[in-house]
Amino acid sequence: MTRQKPSPLIVLGSGYTGRVLHKTGTSQGKTVHATSRNPLKNLADISSEQRLRFDLEQPSTWPNIPADADLIWCFPATPLEQVQAFARTLDAPPRRIVVLGSTSVYDTSSESTEYPPPWIDESAPLDQTKPRVQGEEYLREHHGAIVLRVAGIYGPTRNPLDWISRGRVEMSRKYMNLVHVEDLAAICLLAIDKGKPGEAYNVSDGTPHTWDEICVTAQQRWGVTVAATQENRTSGKRISNAKLRAELSYTFKHPDLYEALALIESGTG
Ligand SMILES: NC(=O)c1ccc[n+]([C@@H]2O[C@H](COP(=O)([O-])OP(=O)(O)OC[C@H]3O[C@@H](n4cnc5c(N)ncnc54)[C@H](OP(=O)(O)O)[C@@H]3O)[C@@H](O)[C@H]2O)c1
């Protein structure tokens, strides 16, 4: 159910995604504040009324978060003790919290030998030894946070073609799941309005690709030279976004990786 009264929105941690979120939320007519550990340096281009100093490791900065604001948490929710202490200072609902998690939290210790790998939905086991899992699950279970388990984020200045040409990735049969930062920002805003408190949603464009396929396409379409191939038998994961599509009715702006890369390469995406 959509709420009646719009609350101010705080982007906790205004890095790559947080900045796009701030811009998208503002363009939708919302009152959006951005935080940084060093706002004067890192948020110099954002008006002084819209920027706040916040550092999870410095409790003296926590009261800077307005009491009635909704939060979109855009950095890893760790360490647990600090997350718990900060969360206890927040009001009870109706404040709404969206936390950006990662699809890396799914437990791969028992990865199947099936290839292609099976689809993973939100009910798959989590690797509880990961600090961010502990922080995210605490916020979900005790504060009704909506956790978005996010695939690899790409967009302008985070371009998979650069990852290939710089040798950060190599050809392999491993599956990669991606989401464009503009879709991620729009999904965060939708989750604040329509997400169910205490739920987790996978966020991926829904079409996993192998690095073999991405590298071959990169070479054919954009002449990107691929660094040497190493034997990598890891199968990766295939992340299902069915829950996101069904429950939040989101339509992707960039469902097709290669069309999105063409826009980025042309400087228009
Ligand atoms: N990058 C990916 O492909 C990917 C994939 C899956 C999930 N994720 C997750 O999605 C979220 C957003 O990713 P992103 O790449 O947009 O993040 P990002 O660019 O690293 O931005 C996060 C920002 O949060 C601030 N921050 C960091 N630690 C903080 C702390 N202890 N207290 C307060 N602020 C802090 C930093 O800004 P200041 O230095 O200005 O304070 C940082 O720039 C992260 O949780 C990330 O782990 C990322």
PDBQT file of the ligand as one rigid body, heavy atoms in Angstrom, charges set to zero:
ROOT
HETATM    1  N1  LIG A 301      29.575  -1.998  -6.719  1.00  0.00    +0.000 N 
HETATM    2  C1  LIG A 301      28.899  -3.109  -6.954  1.00  0.00    +0.000 C 
HETATM    3  O1  LIG A 301      28.975  -3.714  -8.039  1.00  0.00    +0.000 OA
HETATM    4  C2  LIG A 301      27.981  -3.653  -5.884  1.00  0.00    +0.000 A 
HETATM    5  C3  LIG A 301      27.346  -4.887  -6.095  1.00  0.00    +0.000 A 
HETATM    6  C4  LIG A 301      26.460  -5.350  -5.141  1.00  0.00    +0.000 A 
HETATM    7  C5  LIG A 301      26.206  -4.599  -3.993  1.00  0.00    +0.000 A 
HETATM    8  N2  LIG A 301      26.856  -3.423  -3.807  1.00  0.00    +0.000 N 
HETATM    9  C6  LIG A 301      26.534  -2.658  -2.582  1.00  0.00    +0.000 C 
HETATM   10  O2  LIG A 301      25.646  -1.588  -2.941  1.00  0.00    +0.000 OA
HETATM   11  C7  LIG A 301      25.913  -0.450  -2.099  1.00  0.00    +0.000 C 
HETATM   12  C8  LIG A 301      26.203   0.771  -2.984  1.00  0.00    +0.000 C 
HETATM   13  O3  LIG A 301      27.345   0.488  -3.767  1.00  0.00    +0.000 OA
HETATM   14  P1  LIG A 301      28.190   1.662  -4.421  1.00  0.00    +0.000 P 
HETATM   15  O4  LIG A 301      29.202   0.997  -5.274  1.00  0.00    +0.000 OA
HETATM   16  O5  LIG A 301      27.282   2.689  -4.976  1.00  0.00    +0.000 OA
HETATM   17  O6  LIG A 301      28.903   2.252  -3.106  1.00  0.00    +0.000 OA
HETATM   18  P2  LIG A 301      30.084   3.331  -2.994  1.00  0.00    +0.000 P 
HETATM   19  O7  LIG A 301      30.311   4.011  -4.295  1.00  0.00    +0.000 OA
HETATM   20  O8  LIG A 301      31.231   2.678  -2.304  1.00  0.00    +0.000 OA
HETATM   21  O9  LIG A 301      29.427   4.419  -2.007  1.00  0.00    +0.000 OA
HETATM   22  C9  LIG A 301      29.197   4.204  -0.643  1.00  0.00    +0.000 C 
HETATM   23  C10 LIG A 301      29.548   5.498   0.088  1.00  0.00    +0.000 C 
HETATM   24  O10 LIG A 301      29.195   5.348   1.465  1.00  0.00    +0.000 OA
HETATM   25  C11 LIG A 301      30.030   6.160   2.266  1.00  0.00    +0.000 C 
HETATM   26  N3  LIG A 301      30.445   5.331   3.420  1.00  0.00    +0.000 N 
HETATM   27  C12 LIG A 301      31.290   4.268   3.402  1.00  0.00    +0.000 A 
HETATM   28  N4  LIG A 301      31.469   3.774   4.652  1.00  0.00    +0.000 NA
HETATM   29  C13 LIG A 301      30.724   4.546   5.474  1.00  0.00    +0.000 A 
HETATM   30  C14 LIG A 301      30.501   4.562   6.879  1.00  0.00    +0.000 A 
HETATM   31  N5  LIG A 301      31.107   3.691   7.708  1.00  0.00    +0.000 N 
HETATM   32  N6  LIG A 301      29.671   5.509   7.396  1.00  0.00    +0.000 NA
HETATM   33  C15 LIG A 301      29.073   6.413   6.588  1.00  0.00    +0.000 A 
HETATM   34  N7  LIG A 301      29.245   6.463   5.246  1.00  0.00    +0.000 NA
HETATM   35  C16 LIG A 301      30.062   5.538   4.695  1.00  0.00    +0.000 A 
HETATM   36  C17 LIG A 301      31.217   6.589   1.406  1.00  0.00    +0.000 C 
HETATM   37  O11 LIG A 301      31.111   7.987   1.108  1.00  0.00    +0.000 OA
HETATM   38  P3  LIG A 301      32.002   9.085   1.937  1.00  0.00    +0.000 P 
HETATM   39  O12 LIG A 301      33.432   8.651   1.819  1.00  0.00    +0.000 OA
HETATM   40  O13 LIG A 301      31.683  10.356   1.222  1.00  0.00    +0.000 OA
HETATM   41  O14 LIG A 301      31.481   9.045   3.342  1.00  0.00    +0.000 OA
HETATM   42  C18 LIG A 301      31.040   5.796   0.108  1.00  0.00    +0.000 C 
HETATM   43  O15 LIG A 301      31.391   6.537  -1.032  1.00  0.00    +0.000 OA
HETATM   44  C19 LIG A 301      27.060  -0.864  -1.179  1.00  0.00    +0.000 C 
HETATM   45  O16 LIG A 301      26.539  -1.384   0.018  1.00  0.00    +0.000 OA
HETATM   46  C20 LIG A 301      27.748  -1.971  -1.958  1.00  0.00    +0.000 C 
HETATM   47  O17 LIG A 301      28.469  -2.867  -1.122  1.00  0.00    +0.000 OA
HETATM   48  C21 LIG A 301      27.730  -2.931  -4.717  1.00  0.00    +0.000 A 
ENDROOT
TORSDOF 0
